[in-house]
Amino acid sequence: MKAYARTPLALRLLFIVLLSACSVKEDRKECPCFLTAVFDREFSGRLTLCGWQGTGCVFKMEGIEPNAVGEFVTRIERGVYDLSASVGYNVISPGSECDSLYLWSSEAPVDATGEELSISLDLHKQFATVFLTLDSPAAVHVSGEVRGVELFTREPIEGEFSFDPGSEDGLSYVFRLPRQRPGTNPGLELTLDSEVVIPLGVMIADAGYDWSEPSLKDIVLHLEYVGLSAQVTILPWEEGFTKEVK
């Protein structure tokens, strides 16, 4: 039997790398672009990266986690793309509140025709957490006409949205609302004990809330069941204000 000399492991690995890389004589257009994405802030969860051409997503990478220095590197096919990145689900499941969704999208098409590309991902909060308190116990039902947020445009997705938030005592509730259309959103409502309908969207708009901000603020809402007076407090990330709504 003919004997074969063993090739050193390091040499074999180098040979494999050379086979997979682009040589100087090859058409560099066929080589991938190495994309480095840097995160502007820490986040929990795994990220999904999408490349868009026209209205279609031409590639999607899911389950991305940043490294110790807050970035990740991947290979994409060379081209010009609109890019979006997301953490969380953008479409709401029937009977559920919205997910804790954070989004970023490129403001202009990104040129990935070269060998390397670096982008900065500033993820924005696409939901408002509502802290609701009542002066007497009641079962609460939330309903609206937005069932999610578009990944690239960050525009609300129209559709039925309804769920029953949980509460241990019927006096305090915490739940999330997806990004709404600018304006009063009359279809966004609270129903107490299946009888009393509260125009939540109108109340939030009257308090000066802005659904068009890149990152949505949280909302503190107190309802006095008797007489149906309400106190709405909008909580920005640093400062807040209160307004009475009758």
N, C-alpha and C positions, 0 to 999 in steps of 0.2 A: 504494500500500500504506500502510495506516495505521501510523503510528509509535507505539511505546509507550515511555514513559519508563522507564529502568532504576531498579529499587528498590535502595537501598544494601544491602550484604550484612548489616550489623549489624541493619538494620530487618527484613530477611527472617528472620534467625535469631530475633529477638525475637518475630516473628509466629508462628513454628513453636513456640516455647516456650509462648506464650500458648495456642495451640490444645491442647497436650498437658497443660497444668496444669488444676487445678480452679478454677473461678471462685467468687466469693463466693456467688452465687445457686445453685450446684449443691449437690446432696446430698453432704455431705462423707463420708458413709459409703462412697461409691463410689470415693473417692480412696485411693491406696495409703498404707501406713505406711512411713516411711523408717527402716530398721533400721540402727543403728550397732553393730558388734560390735568389742570391744576385747580384744586378746589379752594374757593375764597373763604370758606368756613367749614367747621366740622358738622357732620350729620350722622345720624344712625340709620342703618338700612343699606340695602344694595341698590345700585344705580343702573338705569337702563339708558343706553345711548342710541339715538336714531339718526340716520342720514337721510335727508329728504331731497328729492328732485321733482319739481312740480308739486303735485299734491300727494305723491306716493312716497312711502318709506322704503328706500332701496336697500338699507341694511339696518339691523338691530342687534345690539349686544346687550345681554341681560346679566344680572348678578355681579356687576362690577363692584369691587371694593378698593378704595384707595390704599396706597402703601403708607409706610410710617411717616412720610413727609407730605402726605396729603395730595398725592397725584397718582395717575395710572398711565401706562403706556400700552398702546395696542397698534395693530396694523390694519389699515383700511385700503381698499382699492383706490387708486388715484382718480381724482375727479373734482368737480366743484359741487358742494353740497350746502344745503341749509341743515344745521345740526340742532338737535334738542337732547336734553338730558333730564331725567326724572327719577325721583325717589318716591315710591308709593304708586297706588293704582289710580288712574285718571278717570275711570268709569265706575259709577257707584252700583253695587249689587242691589237688586230689588229688596226692599225692606231693611236696608242698612244705612247708617250714616256714611258720609264721605270719608275717604282715607286721609291720612296726614300726608298730603301731596305737596312736594316741592318740585319746581320746574325751572329750567333754564333753556333759552333758545337763542340762536345767533341772530343778531340784528340785520345782518347782510349775508349773502352767500359766502361760504368759506372756501378758499382755494387750497385744495389738497392735492395739487398736481405735482408738487415737489417731493423730495425724499423725506422731509420732516415738517411737522406742523405742531405748534403749541397753542392751546386755547385755555382761557380762564373761565371756570364755571362758577357763576354766582347764582346759586339756587334760591328761588323766591317762593314764599309761602302762599299756597293757593287755596287755603281754607281759613275760616274764622271759627275759633272755638267760642261757643256761647256758654256763659255761666248764668244759669237761670235760677232764680229763687222765687217762691210763692209765699204769700202770707197765710195760706191755708192749703192743706194737701189736695192734690188733684192729679189725675192721670193725664199725661201730655202726649200729644201726637204732633209730629212735624211733617209738613208737606210743602212741596214746591214744584217748580217747572224747569229745573236744571238738574241733570243727572250726571254731570261730569264736566271735565275741562279738556279742550283740545291740547295735545302735547306740544305742537309747534306754535300755534297762534295764541294759545292760552285763552281762547274764547270759550265761554260757557257752551256746553252741549245741551240743547233743549230736550226735555223728556220728563216723565213723571219721576218724582223723588218723594218718598215718604217712609217714615219709620217711627217707632216708639222708643224714645230714649229711656234708659233704666234709671231708677231712683230707689234708694233704700227707705226713704220716709215720705216721698211724694211732695216734698218741699223744695228740694234742690236737685237740679239736673245739670249735667255737663255734656254737651254734644258739639259736633262739627258741622258747619255748613260749607258747601262748595262755593267757589267764586260765582257771583250772580251777575246778571246784566246791569249796566249802570242805570240808575233810576230807582223807582219805588218798588219794583217787583211785587205787584199786588198778589201774585199767586203763591208767594212765600207766606205760610200761615202756621200758627199754633192753634191746636184745638184742645180745650180743657174738658175732661170728663165726657168726651164725645158730643158736647153740646155748645160750648162757648168758643167762638172762633175769634182769634186775635190776629190782626193784620201785621204780622211780624215784619214783612218786607217794607211796608209803609212806615212803621215805627222806626226801623233802623235808618231809613232814608231821612226821616224828619229829624233824627238826632245828628245828622251831618256825616253819616258813614259814607266812605268812598270805596266802591267795589272795583274801581279801575286802578288802584294803587298796585305797584309791582308785588309787594308783600302785604298780605291782608292783616289787619289788626284784629284783636279779639274783642268780644262784646260781653259786657256784664249787664244783665237784664233782671229787674225786679218787678214782679206783677202783683198788684193788690187785687185779689180775686173779687172782693166786694167793691162794687162801683167801677171795676175795670179801669182803674187808673194805673199808670205804668211809669216807672222810672228807668230810663235807658242810659247806660254809661258805656261809652266807647273807650276801649283801652288801647292806645298806641303802645309801641314798644317801650317808650320812655315816659310819656305824660298822658293824661286823660282828662276828660271833661264829662259832666253830667247834665242831662236835660230832661225835664219833666214832660211827659206826653199824656194827654188826656184823651 
